[in-house]
Amino acid sequence: MVAQTMTVVRAYGPKDYRLEEIPVPTPGPGEVLIEVDACGICASDMKCWLGGELFWGTDGKSGYCEPPAVAGHEFAGHVVALGEGATDKHDVQLGERVIAEQIIPCGECRFCRNGQYWMCQVHPIFGFKDYLIGGMAKYSLYPEKSIVHTVPESLSAGEAAYIEPAACAWHAVDRGEITKGDTVVIAGVGNIGLCMLQIATFFEPGQVIALDARDYRLDIAGQMGADVCINVAQEDAVQRVRDLTGGYGCDVFIEATGNPAAVPQGLQMIRKLGTFVEFSVFNEPVTVNWTIIGDTKELTIHGSHLGPYCYPKTIDAIASGRLDVKPLVAEAYPLTSFHEAMESSLSGGVLKNILVPV
């Protein structure tokens, strides 16, 4: 039986996240109400918590986050109520386990009409908008225009919550256009970088090189298929990559550190005519020498946003064990211990903490 009210984590501003009791919504036409199994804490959640113009704007209102927003966008759960027509629209039944893509495309702008829904001009995303209930809640409502996928019951709550970041990782790797024999650098092997690393190996590269400043992450990267692991705080990563590639540099560089210093480092590390994929969300502007991109190396620069068209293959890969996210899940915290979970996540000493509504 669905409760009438629920506890949520609501974001009002930087470091101002509150546990509140709000009504459980009733699904309208085409809408799906789910009971959340678990919600991951993402790097973007951490950056939003810490503040920054990108997320809050200069006035605390004009940024990516619109307070008061129920936080969380990495979550999955079970269907507990369906609005009129929702079964046919989303091909789901009561009791099924589901996940929705984090963006709710309008379906009407030029991008949506061209099948580029992940760049929707309206672009509402779970966990950052005041009119969307994110995953840090007992229940969440998928709006009519949500893109819903079923999730196997064989996945743990943590694995199901990992589908969203893993799909984002897959899209970034696709943007790298890796060909057989390439040298691929994954810069930043945190949660998403470790998924990128595994997915990159599916394309039969010549070598995959992992960069990070934390040894424990590099140890995991080595276990997950990295051929070479480089601690950027302890050695000259640019020279090492050049040495490993006959002086040319890597073919593909995927930036997933969130550290502005990684961008110019990658431009130095990549070969002429290489492909640079920029994935990270930065809390500050990054300045680079554009001459390197143009006249010096004639690079292909690709951005990467969300996980379009990647959810089905990501779900299949996790379910089959081909993409292993189990070692990446750290601790499960009750929703009421949000602040403790966030503090642990910000420490940098763990990979993915998850919140479990109770």
C-alpha positions in Angstrom: 0.0 0.0 0.0 1.4 3.4 -1.0 1.8 5.8 1.9 0.3 9.3 1.9 3.5 11.2 2.8 7.2 10.5 2.5 10.6 11.7 3.7 12.8 13.4 1.0 16.1 15.2 0.8 15.4 18.6 -0.6 18.0 21.0 -1.9 17.5 24.7 -1.1 21.0 25.9 -1.7 24.7 25.0 -1.3 25.1 22.8 1.8 21.4 23.5 2.6 19.8 20.1 2.0 16.9 19.3 4.3 15.0 16.2 5.3 11.4 17.0 4.8 8.0 15.3 4.8 6.0 15.8 1.6 2.9 14.3 0.1 3.3 11.2 -2.1 2.1 12.3 -5.6 -0.8 10.6 -7.4 0.1 9.7 -11.0 -1.9 11.5 -13.7 -2.4 10.4 -17.3 0.7 8.6 -18.7 2.6 8.9 -15.4 4.3 6.2 -13.4 4.8 6.1 -9.6 7.7 4.0 -8.4 8.9 3.0 -5.0 12.7 3.8 -5.0 15.0 0.9 -4.3 18.2 3.0 -4.0 19.7 6.2 -5.2 23.4 6.8 -5.9 25.3 10.0 -4.9 26.8 11.4 -8.1 29.8 13.7 -8.5 27.3 16.3 -9.8 25.3 15.9 -6.5 28.5 16.7 -4.6 29.3 19.7 -6.8 25.8 20.9 -6.4 26.1 20.5 -2.6 29.3 22.4 -2.5 27.9 25.2 -4.6 29.1 27.0 -7.8 27.7 29.2 -10.5 26.9 26.3 -12.8 24.5 24.8 -10.4 23.0 27.7 -8.5 23.8 30.8 -10.7 25.1 34.0 -9.2 21.8 34.6 -7.5 21.1 31.1 -6.2 18.2 30.7 -8.5 19.4 30.9 -12.2 21.6 27.9 -12.3 21.2 24.2 -13.2 19.4 23.5 -9.9 16.0 25.1 -9.2 15.3 25.0 -5.4 13.6 23.5 -3.6 14.4 20.4 -5.5 14.2 16.8 -4.3 17.7 15.6 -5.1 19.0 12.4 -6.8 19.1 11.2 -10.4 20.7 7.8 -10.1 17.9 5.6 -9.1 15.6 2.7 -10.0 12.6 1.1 -8.3 9.3 -0.8 -8.7 6.1 0.4 -10.2 3.4 0.9 -7.5 0.8 3.0 -9.3 0.0 3.8 -12.9 -1.9 6.8 -14.3 -4.4 6.4 -17.1 -2.8 5.1 -20.3 0.7 4.7 -18.6 0.8 0.9 -19.1 0.5 1.2 -22.9 2.6 4.3 -23.2 5.6 2.9 -21.2 5.0 -0.8 -21.7 5.2 -1.4 -17.9 3.0 -3.2 -15.4 2.4 -2.9 -11.6 5.2 -4.5 -9.7 7.8 -4.3 -12.5 11.2 -3.0 -11.8 12.0 0.1 -13.9 14.4 3.0 -14.5 13.7 6.2 -16.4 16.4 8.2 -18.2 17.3 11.2 -16.2 16.2 13.7 -18.8 12.5 14.3 -19.6 12.5 15.4 -23.3 9.8 17.8 -24.5 9.4 15.9 -27.8 8.7 19.2 -29.6 12.0 21.2 -29.9 14.3 20.7 -33.0 16.6 18.4 -31.1 13.8 16.1 -30.0 12.2 16.0 -33.5 15.6 15.0 -34.9 16.0 12.1 -32.4 18.6 14.1 -30.4 16.4 14.1 -27.3 19.3 14.2 -24.8 20.0 17.7 -26.0 16.4 18.8 -25.5 16.1 22.6 -25.4 13.8 22.4 -22.4 16.0 19.9 -20.7 14.4 19.1 -17.3 16.4 16.5 -15.3 15.5 14.5 -12.2 17.1 15.8 -9.0 17.6 19.4 -10.0 14.2 20.8 -10.8 11.6 21.8 -8.2 8.8 20.2 -10.2 10.5 16.8 -10.5 10.9 14.3 -7.6 14.4 12.9 -7.7 15.5 9.6 -6.2 16.3 10.7 -2.7 12.8 9.9 -1.7 10.6 6.9 -0.9 8.6 7.4 -4.1 9.3 9.1 -7.4 6.9 10.1 -10.2 7.9 9.5 -13.8 6.2 12.2 -15.9 4.3 11.2 -19.1 7.2 12.0 -21.4 9.8 10.0 -19.4 11.8 7.3 -21.2 11.3 4.2 -19.1 13.2 0.9 -19.3 12.5 -2.4 -17.4 15.3 -3.7 -15.1 16.0 -7.3 -14.3 15.2 -8.4 -10.7 18.6 -10.2 -10.7 20.4 -6.9 -10.2 21.0 -5.6 -6.7 19.7 -2.2 -5.6 23.1 -0.8 -6.0 23.6 -2.3 -9.5 20.2 -0.9 -10.6 21.1 2.6 -9.4 24.4 2.3 -11.3 22.6 1.9 -14.7 22.3 5.7 -15.1 26.0 6.6 -14.6 27.1 3.5 -16.6 24.9 4.5 -19.5 26.5 8.0 -19.4 29.9 6.2 -19.5 28.9 4.2 -22.5 27.8 7.3 -24.4 31.2 8.9 -23.7 33.1 5.9 -25.0 30.9 5.8 -28.1 31.9 9.4 -28.7 35.5 8.4 -28.6 35.0 6.4 -31.8 37.6 3.9 -30.7 39.0 1.6 -33.3 40.8 -1.7 -32.9 44.4 -1.2 -31.8 43.9 2.4 -30.5 45.7 3.7 -27.4 42.9 5.0 -25.1 43.4 7.1 -22.1 40.7 7.3 -19.4 41.5 10.4 -17.3 39.8 10.0 -13.9 38.9 6.5 -12.8 36.2 7.2 -10.3 32.7 5.7 -10.6 32.1 6.6 -14.2 35.7 6.4 -15.3 35.9 2.8 -14.2 32.8 2.0 -16.2 34.3 3.8 -19.2 37.4 1.7 -18.8 35.5 -1.6 -18.9 33.4 -0.4 -21.9 36.4 0.8 -23.8 37.9 -2.7 -23.7 34.8 -4.0 -25.7 36.2 -2.1 -28.7 39.5 -4.1 -28.7 41.9 -1.2 -28.2 45.7 -1.8 -28.3 46.0 -0.5 -24.7 43.9 1.3 -22.2 45.7 3.7 -19.9 44.1 4.8 -16.6 45.0 8.2 -15.0 44.2 9.3 -11.5 45.7 10.8 -8.4 44.4 8.1 -6.0 46.2 4.8 -5.8 43.2 2.8 -4.7 41.3 3.8 -7.8 44.2 2.9 -10.0 44.4 -0.5 -8.2 40.8 -1.2 -9.1 41.4 0.1 -12.7 44.2 -2.5 -13.1 41.8 -5.2 -11.9 39.2 -4.1 -14.4 41.3 -4.2 -17.5 43.6 -1.2 -17.6 46.9 -2.1 -19.2 48.8 0.8 -17.6 47.9 2.8 -14.5 49.5 6.2 -14.0 49.3 8.3 -10.8 49.4 11.9 -12.2 50.5 13.3 -8.8 53.6 11.1 -8.8 54.9 11.1 -12.3 54.9 13.0 -15.6 51.8 11.4 -17.2 52.2 13.2 -20.5 55.8 11.9 -21.0 54.8 8.4 -19.9 52.0 8.2 -22.4 54.3 9.5 -25.1 56.9 6.9 -24.2 54.2 4.2 -24.4 53.2 5.3 -27.9 56.5 5.8 -29.7 56.4 9.5 -29.0 53.1 10.1 -30.8 50.6 10.3 -27.9 47.3 8.5 -27.3 44.7 8.1 -30.1 41.7 8.8 -27.8 41.6 10.8 -24.6 38.4 10.7 -22.4 38.3 13.3 -19.7 36.4 12.3 -16.6 38.3 13.8 -13.7 36.2 16.9 -13.1 39.6 18.7 -12.5 40.2 21.6 -14.9 44.0 20.7 -15.0 43.2 17.5 -16.9 42.0 19.4 -20.0 45.3 21.0 -21.0 47.1 17.8 -19.8 45.0 15.8 -22.3 45.7 18.2 -25.1 49.4 17.7 -24.5 49.0 13.9 -24.3 46.9 13.2 -27.3 48.5 12.6 -30.8 47.9 14.7 -33.9 44.5 14.0 -35.4 43.4 12.3 -32.2 39.9 12.4 -30.6 39.3 14.2 -27.3 36.1 13.5 -25.4 35.1 16.0 -22.7 32.7 14.4 -20.2 33.2 16.2 -16.9 31.0 18.9 -15.4 33.3 21.7 -14.1 32.5 24.2 -11.3 34.8 26.7 -12.9 35.9 27.8 -16.4 38.8 26.0 -18.1 41.3 27.9 -20.2 43.2 26.1 -22.9 45.5 27.0 -25.9 43.1 26.5 -28.8 46.1 26.6 -31.2 46.8 23.0 -30.1 43.3 22.0 -31.0 43.4 23.6 -34.4 46.7 24.4 -36.1 49.1 22.2 -34.1 47.2 18.9 -33.9 43.9 19.3 -35.8 42.0 17.4 -33.1 38.5 16.1 -33.1 36.7 17.4 -30.0 33.6 15.7 -28.8 31.4 16.6 -25.9 29.4 13.9 -24.0 26.1 14.5 -22.2 23.9 11.9 -20.5 23.4 8.3 -21.8 21.2 8.5 -24.9 20.3 5.2 -26.6 22.7 3.4 -24.1 20.3 2.2 -21.4 19.2 -1.1 -23.0 22.8 -2.3 -23.8 24.0 -1.0 -20.4 21.3 -3.0 -18.6 22.1 -6.1 -20.6 25.9 -5.7 -19.9 25.4 -5.3 -16.1 22.9 -8.2 -15.9 25.3 -10.5 -17.8 28.3 -9.5 -15.8 30.1 -8.1 -18.8 30.1 -4.7 -17.1 30.9 -5.2 -13.4 29.8 -2.5 -11.1 29.6 -4.5 -7.9 33.0 -3.6 -6.7 32.2 0.1 -7.2 29.3 0.2 -4.7 30.7 1.4 -1.3 28.1 1.8 1.5 24.3 1.9 1.7 23.0 4.6 4.0 19.4 5.1 5.0 17.9 8.3 3.5 17.8 9.9 6.9 21.6 9.6 7.1 22.0 11.8 3.9 24.5 14.2 5.5 26.7 11.4 6.7 26.6 9.7 3.3 27.5 13.0 1.6 30.4 13.7 3.9 31.7 10.2 3.2 31.4 10.7 -0.6 33.2 14.0 -0.4 36.1 12.5 1.4 37.3 10.9 -1.9 38.0 7.7 -0.1 35.1 5.7 -1.5 33.5 5.2 -4.9 29.7 5.0 -4.9 27.6 5.5 -1.8 23.9 4.8 -2.2 20.9 6.0 -0.2 18.2 3.5 0.6 14.7 4.9 1.5 13.2 3.3 4.6 
